[in-house]
Amino acid sequence: MLTCLCFFKHEPSFAQDTKDATVRDCKSTVLEFYKHAKAKDYKSAYRPWIVSFKNCPKSSRMIYKYGLKIIGDRYQKASGNQKELESAFIDSIYAQRVQYFPENLGKVYSDWATSLEKRDASKAEVFEKLEMAFQVDPSQMSIKNIAKYFQQIKDANKDLDVQEIFDTYDTALEAVNKKIEIHSKSLDVLNAKKARGELFSKKDSLMFKNNGINLRGLGQIEGILDMILHRGTTVSCERLLRLYKKGLDKHSTDVKWLRRAVSRLNSKECGDEAIFSKLVEAYWKVDPSLDAYIRGCRILDEDQVRNVRKVKPSIEDEKDPYKRAEYFYRIAYGLKHTNKSQSLSYAYKALKERPSLGKAYLLIARLYASSANACGTDEFSKRMVFIAAANKAEKAKEVDPSMTSRANKYIKSYLANAPSKWRIIHFTSKEFQINCWIGETVKIP
């Protein structure tokens, strides 16, 4: 690969610039190029910038932020060999940024991959930077780049190493969920401030807006990964069970592998209890934690409801409300088929601990929708259950912007089953009482 030294050979004024740098203060050169670059006068910014880049590499991140804009502008205007030299210099800027400011490298490598792709670099070069970004912190990658990386991993391993596909999926999702939790906690603080009637500062307003934007973006990643993952037969129950049966002996003491295996079989609702039971028992043996107990409660004790009551005091002993909420949510999710009213109860326990847990509202929406026939006595009352379900899905994205993309799909589906306008205008009341275990009054649209 060409280096920036090759580029400098095409800059006859640079030798004089480096001599000037001995008497020019780094701060002044940075301020000088910053003034021009901020105004998008990249031609005037170039000379003080290149002095800063060569002689003051540690002085400011602005050297790299605006350097990419300055040299990017030159790259766009160049042609032939000069364009190749400018392209090589862009790579040098990224490399020096990594060397002197090794923070947020997941984003840096992700942006570098995007830059390489725009400059028609080879797929191998782009993938190399995507892999570096993923290894550092997948949550800092752009949504498109996470999808591209995962697609390449799947394409390369679908007939060779399915475990690699699952590991990549799980690693990405775990990192993203941690990022979502960080933004959610920040948003919860601001929402509490808003609820108390306190005025937002300019900084609060910007943070509120940015948290929402970030959460909506991060919330799309799971759906995109799922879409890629479910193409073909990669995640069929048959293949999953075969994979975990084969891998259990090798990973019998690997907590991460066991946790992910139990979680995936739970979410896929694969029916082979024998393999699932062995996985749960192995997980419980190496990690006798509350997490392991809840994930496998239907295996560890035949009476699931009694099992849930048994674990409740331990959950309440947990000091972190976010963890308590997650435990209650998992119990609610585990009960969704066997006991809907109990599932609803635990979903609300989760929301009491963490009011911004949007997935709990989505679970409630699913519980409602799946009970439309059981809770309605005629067509109108059955269809009104879907209105209640849509309301819960709306609430999910209201309290948790990361649920926006998923909630919108639920809402569209539920409203498609709502009562027709003809039936609504012939109903005199403004509200409707849904009976059975739901017991909720909803407004008639």
C-alpha positions, 0 to 999 in steps of 0.5 A, a space after each residue: 500500500 502507498 504511504 503518505 511519504 509517497 504523497 509528500 514527494 508530490 508536495 514541493 512546499 512541504 519541506 519549507 513547511 516542516 522547517 516553519 513548524 520548528 517556530 510555529 506553535 502547534 496550537 496556532 496551526 491547529 486553530 488556523 486550519 480549523 478556522 478554514 476547515 469549519 468554513 469548508 475552505 479546504 484549500 486554505 486549510 490544507 497548508 496549516 493542517 499538513 504541518 499539524 498532521 506531520 509535526 503535532 500528531 498528538 495535539 488534537 483529534 481535530 487533525 484527523 476529523 478535519 484531515 479526512 475532510 481536507 484530503 477527501 476534498 482533494 481526492 474527489 478533485 484529483 485524477 489518475 496517479 494523484 487520486 491514488 496518492 490522495 487515497 493512500 494519504 486518507 489511509 495514513 490519516 486513519 492509521 495515525 488516528 489509531 496510533 495517537 488517539 486509540 479511543 472509539 476504535 470500533 467506529 474508526 475502523 468501521 468508518 475506515 471500511 466505509 471509506 475504503 469501499 467508497 474508494 473502490 478498495 478490494 472486498 478483502 481490504 474492506 472486510 479486514 477493517 470491518 473485522 477489526 471494528 467488530 473485534 474492538 466493539 461491534 456496538 460502535 459500527 454503523 448499522 450497515 457495516 454490522 449487516 455487511 460483516 455478518 452477511 460475509 461471516 454467514 456466507 463464508 461459514 454456512 456450509 462449514 462452521 454454523 457455530 461461528 455464525 451464531 457466535 458472531 450474531 450473539 457477540 454483536 447483539 450482546 454488545 448492542 444491548 449493552 449500548 442500548 442499556 447505556 442510552 436507556 439509562 441516560 434517557 430514563 434520567 431525563 424522563 424522570 426529570 421531565 416527569 418532575 416538571 423540571 426544565 430541560 437545559 440546552 444540553 439536556 434537550 440535545 442529549 434527549 434527542 441524541 439518545 432517541 436517535 441512537 436507540 432507534 438506530 441500535 434497535 434496528 440491528 437485531 431485526 437486520 441480523 435476524 433477517 440475514 440469519 433466517 435466510 435458508 435453513 441455518 437456524 432450523 431446530 433440527 440443525 440447532 439441536 444437532 449442533 448443540 448435541 455435538 458441541 455439548 461435550 466440548 463446551 460442557 464447562 464453557 459458561 458463555 457457550 452454554 448460556 447462549 445455547 440455552 437462550 437460543 433454544 428457548 427463543 426458538 422454542 425447539 421441542 427436544 427437551 432431552 437435549 435442552 435439559 442436558 444443556 440447562 443442567 450443564 449450565 446450572 452446574 458450572 454457573 449456579 446463578 439466578 440467571 441460570 435458574 430462571 433460564 432453565 426453570 421449566 427443566 429444573 422443576 416440573 411445577 413452573 409456577 411454583 418454581 417462579 414463586 420460589 425464585 422471586 425473593 432472590 430476584 428482589 434481593 438483586 440491587 440493580 433494578 435493570 437486572 431485576 427487570 430483566 429477570 422478571 421479563 424472562 419469567 414472563 416470557 417463559 410463561 407466555 404459552 402456559 399461563 398468560 395471566 401469570 406472564 402478564 403479571 411478571 411483565 408488569 413486575 418488570 415494568 415496575 422495575 424499569 418503566 422503559 423496558 419496551 420489550 415487556 410492553 411488546 410481550 403484553 401486546 403479543 399476549 393480548 393478540 394471541 387471546 383475541 378469540 378466547 377473550 371475545 364473544 363476537 367479531 367486534 369484541 374479538 377485534 377490539 382485543 387487537 386495538 388493546 394489543 396495538 396500544 401496548 405496542 405503541 407504548 413500547 416505542 414511546 418508552 423505548 425508542 429502540 423498539 420503534 422498528 419492531 413495534 411498528 410491525 406489530 402495530 401494522 399487523 394488529 390494526 389490520 385486524 381492528 374493527 372496520 369503520 362500519 362496525 365502529 360507527 354503529 357502536 354508541 359507546 366511546 370505550 369498550 371493556 375487554 373481559 377474561 384475563 385481560 380485563 382492560 378498557 380501551 377507547 374505540 377508535 
